[in-house]
Amino acid sequence: MTEQVIFTNEDGEDIRFYVVEETKIAGVNYLLVTEQEDADSEAYIMKKVAEDGNEELVCEFVEDEQELDAISKVFAELLEDVSIEMQE
């Protein structure tokens, strides 16, 4: 079974993502996730961050363009058989 992450958006809606790959760079855990487990779909890069005073880990989308570009290259190397294309 594929690991899943549930992301709660600003409207309070839960969105289920499936973890394709995970890596740790400079002490930060990054996740490559998709909305569909077995089909081609858009992929997103999230990072695990801790809330202040909260033991629960929280994931957020990587939005910084330089960070996103660098991490997507790492995932492309880890997943040689998967095509990763950046969309603006």
N, C-alpha and C positions, 0 to 999 in steps of 0.2 A: 504494500500500500504506500502510496506517495505521501510524503509529509505535507500537511496543509497549514496555511496561515490564514487567520481571519482578521481582516482589516476593517476597522470601523471608520467610515468617512465622516465628513463634517456634519452631514445630515443625520448621523446616528445609525445609518444602514450598515449592516455587516456584509462584507464581500469576501468570499472564499477564494483563496489563491492556492495553487499547487506549486510546491517548490521543485524546480528543475535541477538546480545546483546551488551550492553554498560555498563561499570561500571567506577567508579571513585575511585582511590586508591592513597592516599598521594597527592591529588591535581592534579593528572594526569588522563585524560579521556582515557580509553582504549576501543577499538572496536573489536568485534569478527565478521569478515566478510567472505563472500563466494563469488565466482564468479557466482554461479547459485542460483536463488531465491528459487526454489521449489524442487531441486534435491539434492541427496547426492553429496557433492563435498569437495574438500580440503578447510580448513578454515585457516584464517590468523589472527594474532593479530596485530592491528595497534594502535598507540597512536596519540592523537591530540597534536600538538606542534604549537607555534606561531612563525612566522618569525619576526626577528628584524625589527622594523619600518614598519611592514605590519600588517594591522588589520585583514586580512584574515587568518583563521586557516588552518594549513597544517597538513596532516596525513602522518606518516611514519611507516614502518614496524618495529616491535620490533625484534631486532636481537641478543641482549644480551641473552645468554642461561639461566642465572639465573633469569633474569627478565621474560623471556618467560615462563619458568617453573612455576614460582610463579603465574603469571597472568593466565596461562592456568588452574591451579588448581582452581582459583577463578571462572573462567567461567564454569568449570566442575560442581562446586557446584551450580551456578546460574541456569544451564541448566541440571538438573538431568536426563531428558529424552533423552539427546544427548550424544553420545559417542565421546570423544575427545582423539585422539591418537597422540602422538608426533612422528614426523618423523625426522630422522637425515639428 
